[in-house]
Amino acid sequence: MTNQVQTTRPRKSLDAWVREIIHWHFDPATGCPFWLDHAKSLSWDPRREIKGFEDLSRFGFFQDEWLRGGDVRRWVPRGFTDKPVYVFETGGSTGVPKSRISIEDFRIDYEAFSKTLPDEAFPFGADWLSLGPTGPRRLRLAVEHLAQYRRGICFMVDLDPRWVIKLIRMNQPKMAEEYKQHVVEQGLTLLRAHDNIRCLFTTPKLLEALCEKVSLKKLGITGVFCGGTEMTPQFHRFAVEELLDGIYFAPTYGNTLMGLAVHKPFIPEDNYAIIYYPPLPRAMIEVVNPDDPEQIVGYGETGRVRLTTLTREFFMPRFLERDEAEREPPCSLYPWDGVRNVRPFSKLQTAVVEGVY
């Protein structure tokens, strides 16, 4: 199968956006040093020859190592040299992290995501609690901006996933559990002290640990925004039917490199599958054959996630993620391909420790 977006209108919009982003990143006046240097190694001019999304295959695959170490300023587009620059690190892995610069993308992405949240569950003017990774991760500023965008204030409790991973690798599960409980207790202290907290961001394992101690509904929580690689259909059902007692549950899939994919609203026919759609045209998710990542799998088939990010801040074509999923067909709200039941890529599982995610 070819990697065609299945409806004409989104495809035309995506192709037009690709051309715009290519012209921005490969123009000496606006582009970033990395891509301007990369263009010198090519025998062709991207601004002339990239006409649409399909043509990005000419770049090959984006390499993981390009984001690990080195001068992070090589990723800052010249068109943004007068703007304050943030740097975010990926996930909870140890070693040299992947770093990504950001200027406005985290705000743009989460303002778009805000439009998908029902106001009755995430009321404007309500305060938020973010219980999860902060520090160098995009979540720290993104969730806080989401709360502020909805005219709320965000309370924060930090969890260091790298420390949890270290404890697990040192065969210290008791210490890891004690650390998790330490984080949960801080969250409960804030929930009990601030009556206006109505909205919660957390990870699946922390949500379960919270609900073992209290009824979030009785504490006034009306909406839970939840993300992490431990999100499964089984957990989705458990959260909706047992943990949350009618609280709106918004599962999400996002990362530092892509932004945020939105969940398809729950319908019984999906049997609690976790279905996400990327924020086209700013990012595109494809599901490819792990043994031949040029090949898109069929709908319903399992493959490795291939991510393309297309913003003026960050251009990342055809990056093979550490995730696998089933390819999901378009739906009425999102008339382009999505992914179902994202999870760690099975061929890498021996090397991946998810900790409290």
C-alpha positions as CSV (number, residue, x, y, z in Angstrom):
1,M,0.0,0.0,0.0
2,T,1.2,3.5,-0.6
3,N,1.2,6.1,2.1
4,Q,-1.7,8.1,0.8
5,V,-3.8,10.3,3.0
6,Q,-7.3,9.0,2.3
7,T,-9.3,12.2,1.6
8,T,-8.5,14.8,-1.0
9,R,-8.9,17.9,1.1
10,P,-6.5,17.0,4.0
11,R,-4.0,15.7,1.4
12,K,-4.0,19.0,-0.5
13,S,-3.6,20.9,2.8
14,L,-0.8,18.7,3.9
15,D,1.1,19.0,0.6
16,A,0.7,22.8,0.6
17,W,2.0,22.9,4.2
18,V,5.0,20.6,3.3
19,R,6.0,23.0,0.5
20,E,5.8,26.0,2.9
21,I,7.8,24.3,5.6
22,I,10.5,23.1,3.1
23,H,10.9,26.6,1.8
24,W,11.2,28.0,5.3
25,H,13.8,25.5,6.5
26,F,15.9,25.5,3.3
27,D,15.9,29.3,2.7
28,P,19.2,30.8,3.8
29,A,17.3,33.7,5.3
30,T,15.0,31.7,7.5
31,G,16.3,28.1,7.7
32,C,18.2,26.4,10.5
33,P,21.9,25.7,10.2
34,F,21.4,21.9,10.4
35,W,19.2,21.7,7.3
36,L,21.1,24.4,5.4
37,D,24.3,22.3,5.9
38,H,22.4,19.1,5.1
39,A,21.3,20.6,1.8
40,K,24.9,21.1,0.7
41,S,25.3,17.3,0.8
42,L,22.3,16.8,-1.6
43,S,22.6,16.7,-5.4
44,W,19.1,18.3,-5.6
45,D,17.4,21.4,-4.2
46,P,14.6,20.6,-1.8
47,R,12.9,23.9,-2.5
48,R,12.5,23.0,-6.1
49,E,11.8,19.3,-5.9
50,I,9.7,18.7,-2.8
51,K,6.2,19.2,-4.1
52,G,4.3,17.3,-1.4
53,F,4.3,14.9,1.5
54,E,5.2,11.9,-0.7
55,D,8.4,13.6,-1.8
56,L,9.8,13.7,1.7
57,S,11.0,10.1,1.1
58,R,13.9,11.7,-0.8
59,F,15.4,12.6,2.6
60,G,15.6,9.0,3.8
61,F,15.0,8.5,7.5
62,F,15.7,11.1,10.2
63,Q,18.4,9.8,12.5
64,D,18.0,9.5,16.3
65,E,21.7,10.5,16.9
66,W,21.2,13.9,15.2
67,L,19.3,15.1,18.3
68,R,21.7,13.7,20.9
69,G,24.4,16.2,21.9
70,G,26.1,18.8,19.8
71,D,25.3,22.5,19.4
72,V,21.6,22.8,20.0
73,R,21.7,26.2,18.2
74,R,22.1,24.4,14.9
75,W,18.4,23.6,15.1
76,V,17.3,27.2,15.7
77,P,15.9,28.7,12.4
78,R,17.4,32.0,11.4
79,G,13.9,33.3,11.1
80,F,13.6,33.1,14.9
81,T,17.0,34.4,16.0
82,D,15.4,37.3,17.9
83,K,13.0,34.9,19.8
84,P,13.6,33.3,23.2
85,V,14.4,29.6,22.7
86,Y,13.5,26.7,25.0
87,V,15.1,23.3,24.8
88,F,13.1,20.2,25.7
89,E,14.4,16.7,26.3
90,T,12.7,13.5,25.4
91,G,11.0,11.1,27.9
92,G,12.7,9.2,30.7
93,S,15.6,7.5,29.0
94,T,19.1,7.6,30.6
95,G,22.2,8.5,28.7
96,V,22.5,11.5,26.4
97,P,18.9,12.6,25.8
98,K,17.4,13.8,22.5
99,S,17.0,17.5,22.6
100,R,14.5,19.6,20.7
101,I,14.4,23.4,20.5
102,S,11.0,25.1,20.9
103,I,9.7,28.7,20.7
104,E,5.9,28.6,20.3
105,D,5.1,25.1,19.2
106,F,4.2,23.8,22.7
107,R,1.7,26.7,23.0
108,I,0.2,26.2,19.5
109,D,-0.1,22.5,20.0
110,Y,-1.9,22.7,23.4
111,E,-4.2,25.5,22.3
112,A,-5.3,23.3,19.5
113,F,-5.7,20.4,21.9
114,S,-7.8,22.6,24.2
115,K,-10.4,22.9,21.5
116,T,-11.0,19.1,21.8
117,L,-11.7,19.2,25.5
118,P,-15.4,19.4,26.7
119,D,-15.9,22.6,28.7
120,E,-18.2,20.8,31.2
121,A,-15.3,18.4,32.1
122,F,-12.5,20.9,31.9
123,P,-14.2,24.2,33.0
124,F,-12.7,27.5,32.0
125,G,-11.4,29.2,35.1
126,A,-10.9,25.9,37.0
127,D,-7.4,25.1,38.3
128,W,-5.3,22.1,37.3
129,L,-2.9,19.7,39.0
130,S,-0.1,18.2,36.9
131,L,1.2,15.1,38.5
132,G,4.1,13.7,36.4
133,P,7.4,14.4,34.7
134,T,8.4,18.1,34.6
135,G,12.1,19.3,34.6
136,P,13.5,19.4,31.0
137,R,10.4,17.9,29.5
138,R,7.9,19.7,27.3
139,L,5.0,18.6,29.6
140,R,6.1,21.1,32.3
141,L,5.4,24.2,30.2
142,A,2.7,22.6,28.0
143,V,0.3,21.5,30.6
144,E,0.8,24.7,32.5
145,H,0.0,26.7,29.3
146,L,-3.1,24.6,28.7
147,A,-4.3,25.5,32.2
148,Q,-3.6,29.2,31.7
149,Y,-5.1,29.2,28.2
150,R,-8.3,27.9,29.8
151,R,-7.9,30.7,32.4
152,G,-6.8,28.4,35.2
153,I,-3.7,28.1,37.4
154,C,-1.6,24.9,37.3
155,F,-0.2,23.3,40.4
156,M,2.8,21.0,39.8
157,V,4.2,17.9,41.4
158,D,7.4,16.6,39.7
159,L,8.3,13.0,39.0
160,D,11.8,12.1,37.8
161,P,11.4,9.1,35.5
162,R,15.1,8.7,35.1
163,W,15.4,8.0,38.9
164,V,12.6,5.5,38.7
165,I,14.4,3.7,35.8
166,K,17.6,3.7,37.7
167,L,15.9,2.1,40.8
168,I,14.3,-0.6,38.6
169,R,17.6,-1.4,36.9
170,M,19.3,-1.6,40.4
171,N,16.6,-4.1,41.3
172,Q,15.1,-1.8,43.9
173,P,11.3,-2.2,43.2
174,K,10.5,-1.3,46.8
175,M,12.3,2.0,46.6
176,A,10.6,2.7,43.2
177,E,7.3,2.1,44.8
178,E,8.1,4.3,47.8
179,Y,9.1,7.1,45.4
180,K,5.9,6.7,43.5
181,Q,3.9,7.0,46.8
182,H,5.9,10.0,47.8
183,V,4.8,11.7,44.5
184,V,1.2,10.6,45.0
185,E,1.1,12.0,48.5
186,Q,2.3,15.4,47.3
187,G,-0.5,15.4,44.8
188,L,-3.1,14.4,47.4
189,T,-1.9,17.2,49.7
190,L,-2.5,19.8,46.9
191,L,-5.9,18.3,45.9
192,R,-7.1,18.5,49.5
193,A,-5.8,22.0,50.0
194,H,-7.1,23.7,46.9
195,D,-10.9,23.4,46.3
196,N,-10.7,25.0,42.8
197,I,-8.6,22.2,41.3
198,R,-11.0,20.5,38.9
199,C,-8.7,19.2,36.2
200,L,-5.9,16.7,36.4
201,F,-3.0,15.7,34.1
202,T,-1.2,12.5,35.1
203,T,0.1,9.1,33.9
204,P,-1.8,5.8,34.0
205,K,0.2,4.4,36.9
206,L,0.0,7.5,39.0
207,L,-3.7,7.8,38.3
208,E,-4.2,4.3,39.5
209,A,-2.2,5.0,42.6
210,L,-4.2,8.1,43.3
211,C,-7.5,6.3,43.0
212,E,-6.4,3.6,45.4
213,K,-6.3,6.3,48.1
214,V,-9.2,8.6,47.3
215,S,-12.2,9.2,45.2
216,L,-11.2,11.9,42.7
217,K,-14.8,12.7,42.1
218,K,-15.4,13.4,45.8
219,L,-12.4,15.7,45.7
220,G,-14.0,17.7,42.8
221,I,-12.1,16.5,39.8
222,T,-14.3,16.6,36.7
223,G,-11.8,15.9,33.9
224,V,-8.6,13.8,33.6
225,F,-6.1,14.2,30.8
226,C,-3.8,11.2,30.8
227,G,-0.8,10.1,28.8
228,G,1.9,7.6,28.8
229,T,3.1,4.4,27.2
230,E,1.3,2.2,29.8
231,M,-2.0,3.3,28.2
232,T,-3.8,0.1,27.1
233,P,-7.4,-0.8,26.2
234,Q,-7.5,-2.7,29.5
235,F,-6.4,0.4,31.5
236,H,-8.8,2.5,29.5
237,R,-11.7,0.3,30.5
238,F,-10.5,0.1,34.1
239,A,-10.2,3.9,34.3
240,V,-13.6,4.6,32.9
241,E,-15.6,1.7,34.5
242,E,-13.9,1.6,37.9
243,L,-11.4,4.3,38.8
244,L,-13.1,7.5,37.7
245,D,-16.8,7.1,38.5
246,G,-18.1,9.2,35.6
247,I,-15.2,11.7,35.4
248,Y,-14.3,12.5,31.8
249,F,-11.2,10.7,30.6
250,A,-9.1,12.1,27.8
251,P,-6.3,9.7,26.9
252,T,-3.5,11.2,24.8
253,Y,-0.4,10.3,22.9
254,G,2.3,12.9,22.5
255,N,6.0,13.4,22.7
256,T,8.6,16.1,22.6
257,L,9.3,15.6,18.9
258,M,5.7,15.5,17.6
259,G,3.5,17.5,19.9
260,L,0.1,16.1,20.8
261,A,-2.2,13.6,19.1
262,V,-5.9,13.8,20.1
263,H,-8.0,10.9,21.1
264,K,-11.0,9.8,19.1
265,P,-14.0,10.3,21.4
266,F,-15.1,7.1,23.1
267,I,-17.8,5.0,21.4
268,P,-18.7,1.5,22.6
269,E,-17.9,0.0,19.1
270,D,-14.2,0.7,19.6
271,N,-14.2,-1.6,22.7
272,Y,-12.0,0.8,24.7
273,A,-9.2,0.8,22.1
274,I,-7.0,3.9,22.4
275,I,-7.2,5.7,19.1
276,Y,-5.2,8.8,18.3
277,Y,-5.1,11.2,15.3
278,P,-2.0,13.4,14.6
279,P,-2.3,17.2,14.5
280,L,-2.3,17.4,10.7
281,P,-0.6,19.2,8.9
282,R,1.8,20.0,11.7
283,A,2.6,16.3,12.2
284,M,1.9,13.1,10.5
285,I,1.9,9.6,11.9
286,E,2.3,6.5,9.7
287,V,2.4,2.8,10.5
288,V,5.1,1.0,8.6
289,N,6.4,-2.5,8.1
290,P,9.2,-2.9,10.8
291,D,11.3,-4.9,8.3
292,D,10.7,-2.5,5.4
293,P,10.0,0.9,6.9
294,E,9.3,2.4,3.4
295,Q,6.2,0.3,3.3
296,I,2.9,1.4,4.9
297,V,0.9,-1.4,6.4
298,G,-2.8,-1.9,5.7
299,Y,-5.6,-0.7,7.9
300,G,-5.9,-2.7,11.1
301,E,-2.4,-4.2,10.6
302,T,0.4,-3.7,13.2
303,G,3.6,-1.9,12.4
304,R,6.2,0.6,13.7
305,V,5.3,4.2,14.1
306,R,6.9,6.6,11.6
307,L,6.6,10.3,12.6
308,T,7.1,13.4,10.5
309,T,7.0,16.8,12.2
310,L,6.4,19.9,10.1
311,T,6.5,23.2,11.9
312,R,8.6,26.3,11.3
313,E,10.5,25.6,14.5
314,F,11.2,22.0,13.8
315,F,11.4,19.9,10.6
316,M,11.8,16.1,11.2
317,P,11.0,13.9,8.2
318,R,10.3,10.2,8.6
319,F,11.6,9.4,12.1
320,L,11.1,5.7,13.3
321,E,9.7,5.9,16.8
322,R,10.3,3.4,19.6
323,D,6.5,2.6,19.4
324,E,4.3,0.2,17.5
325,A,0.6,0.4,16.8
326,E,-2.2,-0.6,14.4
327,R,-3.0,1.7,11.5
328,E,-6.4,3.3,12.0
329,P,-8.6,4.6,9.1
330,P,-9.9,8.2,9.1
331,C,-13.0,9.1,11.0
332,S,-15.6,11.9,10.7
333,L,-13.7,14.3,13.1
334,Y,-10.3,13.5,11.7
335,P,-10.4,12.5,8.0
336,W,-6.8,11.2,7.9
337,D,-5.0,8.2,9.2
338,G,-4.6,7.5,12.9
339,V,-3.1,4.9,15.2
340,R,-4.6,2.4,17.6
341,N,-3.2,1.1,20.8
342,V,0.3,2.7,20.7
343,R,2.8,0.7,22.8
344,P,6.6,0.2,23.0
345,F,8.0,-1.4,19.9
346,S,8.2,-5.1,20.6
347,K,11.6,-5.6,19.0
348,L,13.1,-3.0,21.4
349,Q,11.2,-4.0,24.6
350,T,14.2,-5.7,26.2
351,A,15.9,-2.3,26.2
352,V,13.0,-0.1,27.2
353,V,12.1,0.4,30.9
354,E,8.9,2.3,31.2
355,G,9.0,2.9,35.0
356,V,5.9,4.8,36.2
357,Y,4.9,5.9,32.7
